[in-house]
């Protein structure tokens, strides 16, 4: 059972991640930032792992529930990849403070013994696009999925969080650039 973490502690955890990263995250520092005693958090049954799972577990659940409709939708590989990348941007927006604090959130296990799994939908879209001729991901679909995911995620975080670009502009520009990089090009006849 996942321990409930209140909004104030979530914000304090994000602030500490921004200061120190995941390796420097301590219950003591989170309590200090939240203006609470560490012993109070301890008596509530909270641990460093509970704080991390509250953030990355919610991120993973949001990602999975956002990708499921895209994975089960009709359309070409390219169309589904575009929808998947747009959903990735929407997930990032819902977790933007976390994304701005650390670039390691997608690398954390959402629950004990459960490895992070964010590339699988994009691997599916790229494979399907290669099969239907709408995408050209190259020989290594895992590498292409990694590049597509990260090519959208981090520029999007930066443009939304640091440049305050509106959602529609950031999505259009970043998704468009990445998507056009893997779109199959038909040879022109002269």
C-alpha positions in Angstrom: 0.0 0.0 0.0 1.3 3.4 -1.0 1.5 6.0 1.8 -0.5 9.1 1.1 1.7 12.2 0.8 0.0 15.6 1.2 0.4 18.4 -1.4 2.7 20.4 0.9 5.1 17.5 1.3 5.0 16.8 -2.5 6.0 20.4 -3.1 8.8 20.2 -0.5 10.0 17.0 -2.0 10.2 18.6 -5.5 12.0 21.6 -4.0 14.6 19.3 -2.4 15.0 17.3 -5.6 15.7 20.6 -7.4 18.4 21.4 -4.8 20.0 18.0 -4.4 18.7 15.5 -6.8 17.4 12.0 -6.0 20.7 11.0 -4.3 20.5 14.0 -1.9 16.8 13.6 -1.1 16.4 13.0 2.7 13.3 12.9 4.9 15.1 15.4 7.2 15.6 18.0 4.4 12.0 17.6 3.1 10.7 18.1 6.6 12.8 21.2 7.0 11.6 22.7 3.7 8.0 21.8 4.6 8.4 23.4 8.0 7.8 20.2 9.9 9.8 18.1 12.2 11.3 14.9 10.8 10.0 13.0 13.7 6.4 14.1 12.7 6.9 12.6 9.3 8.4 9.5 10.7 5.4 9.1 13.1 3.1 9.4 10.1 4.9 6.4 8.6 6.6 8.4 5.8 9.9 7.4 4.5 12.2 8.8 1.7 10.9 5.9 -0.5 7.3 7.0 0.2 8.0 10.5 -1.0 9.7 9.2 -4.2 7.0 6.8 -4.9 4.3 9.5 -4.4 6.0 11.5 -7.2 7.2 8.9 -9.7 4.3 6.5 -9.0 1.8 9.2 -9.9 3.9 10.1 -13.0 4.0 6.5 -14.2 0.3 6.0 -13.6 -0.5 9.2 -15.4 1.7 8.2 -18.3 0.2 4.7 -18.6 -3.4 5.9 -18.5 -2.6 8.6 -21.1 -0.9 6.2 -23.5 -3.4 3.4 -23.3 -6.0 5.1 -25.5 -3.3 5.9 -28.1 -2.0 2.3 -28.0 -5.5 1.0 -28.7 -6.5 3.6 -31.3 -6.7 3.1 -35.0 -4.3 4.9 -37.3 -0.9 4.7 -39.0 2.3 4.4 -37.0 3.0 8.0 -37.7 -0.4 9.2 -36.6 -0.2 7.2 -33.4 3.4 8.4 -32.7 2.2 12.0 -33.1 -0.7 11.4 -30.7 1.7 9.6 -28.2 4.1 12.5 -28.3 1.3 15.0 -27.8 0.1 12.9 -24.8 3.7 12.9 -23.5 3.7 16.7 -23.5 0.3 16.7 -21.6 1.7 14.3 -19.0 4.8 16.6 -18.6 2.6 19.6 -18.2 0.7 17.9 -15.3 4.1 17.1 -13.7 6.0 20.2 -14.8 7.3 21.2 -11.3 8.9 17.7 -10.9 10.3 17.8 -14.5 11.9 21.2 -13.9 13.4 20.1 -10.6 15.1 16.9 -11.9 15.7 15.2 -15.2 15.8 11.8 -13.5 12.1 11.3 -12.8 11.6 9.0 -15.8 14.5 6.9 -14.6 13.1 6.1 -11.1 11.2 2.9 -10.3 7.6 3.8 -9.8 7.1 1.1 -7.2 9.5 -1.3 -5.5 10.7 -4.0 -8.0 9.0 -2.3 -10.9 11.5 -0.8 -13.4 10.5 2.4 -15.3 8.9 1.6 -18.7 8.3 4.7 -20.7 9.8 3.7 -24.1 7.5 0.8 -24.9 4.6 2.7 -26.5 7.0 4.6 -28.7 8.8 1.4 -29.7 5.3 0.1 -30.7 4.5 3.2 -32.8 7.9 3.2 -34.5 7.7 -0.5 -35.4 4.1 0.0 -36.8 5.2 3.0 -38.7 8.2 1.1 -40.2 5.8 -1.7 -41.2 3.2 0.6 -42.8 5.8 2.9 -44.4 4.9 6.1 -42.5 8.1 6.1 -40.4 11.7 5.4 -40.9 13.2 4.8 -37.4 16.3 3.1 -38.7 17.7 -0.3 -37.6 17.5 0.1 -33.8 13.9 0.8 -32.7 14.9 1.0 -29.0 17.5 3.7 -29.8 15.0 5.6 -32.0 12.3 5.4 -29.3 14.8 6.7 -26.7 15.7 9.6 -29.0 12.1 10.4 -29.9 11.0 10.3 -26.3 13.9 12.5 -25.0 13.9 14.7 -28.1 10.4 15.8 -27.2 10.4 15.6 -23.4 13.3 17.8 -22.4 13.0 20.5 -25.0 9.3 20.7 -24.1 10.1 20.9 -20.4 12.6 23.7 -21.1 10.4 25.7 -23.4 7.3 25.4 -21.1 9.1 25.9 -17.8 12.0 28.3 -18.6 10.7 30.2 -21.6 7.0 30.1 -20.6 5.9 29.1 -24.1 2.2 28.3 -24.3 1.2 24.6 -24.5 0.1 24.7 -28.1 3.2 26.4 -29.4 5.6 24.2 -27.5 3.8 21.0 -28.6 3.5 22.1 -32.2 7.2 23.0 -32.5 8.8 20.2 -30.5 6.6 17.4 -31.7 6.7 18.6 -35.3 10.5 18.7 -35.3 10.9 15.3 -33.8 8.1 13.7 -35.8 9.5 15.0 -39.1 12.9 13.5 -38.2 11.5 10.0 -38.3 8.9 10.3 -41.0 9.5 8.2 -44.0 10.3 10.2 -47.1 9.1 9.1 -50.4 11.6 9.4 -53.2 10.6 12.1 -55.7 10.6 11.1 -59.3 12.2 13.5 -61.8 
